[in-house]
Amino acid sequence: MGEIHPYDKYFQYLLPALKSKVEEFRLLNYGTIDIPSLWKYLTMKKWRKPEEDVHVYELVADILSMMPGDYMNYATIEAYRSTNWFEEVNGEELRELLGTKKVK
């Protein structure tokens, strides 16, 4: 996961567009989106196949034209790919949640 994306060198130039998009999403009540998660979506999904001669204005256009549904679909799929939903729940808590706890 620690791979460096070719577009990482443009991050500082794209920061104003990223901030603007995060603010737009928050105005539309998608408050859980932040700059790091938006950047991860862009580099992992939208820019999965980076171009060699890309211009900054093309990257800005990609950011500003992004729809909330695009990000939310990606975030939903990533949530389903998570390792173990009950990782933080111990055996006793899991039995209680599932209703299999022995009654005394």
C-alpha positions, 0 to 999 in steps of 0.5 A: 500500500505504500506505493508512490503514485506518479501523480503524488508529485502534483498533490500540493498543486491540487490541494485547493481543488481537493479542498473545494471538492471536500467542502462541496461534498460536505454541503451535500451532507457527505460529511465523512469525506476528507482530503486523504480519503478523496486522494486515495479514491483518485489514485486508486480508482480514477487515476488507476492507469496514470498518463505520462504527459498529464497536465495539472489542469486535467487532474483539476478537471477530474477532481472538480467533475467528480460526483459524490456517488462515484466516491460513495460507490468506491467507499462502500466497496472498500468497506466490504473488503475490510478484514474482519467486522468483528475484530474488536469484539471478543467472544463473550460480546459476540455471543451476546450480540448473536443471542447465544449467551447462556442464561443462568 
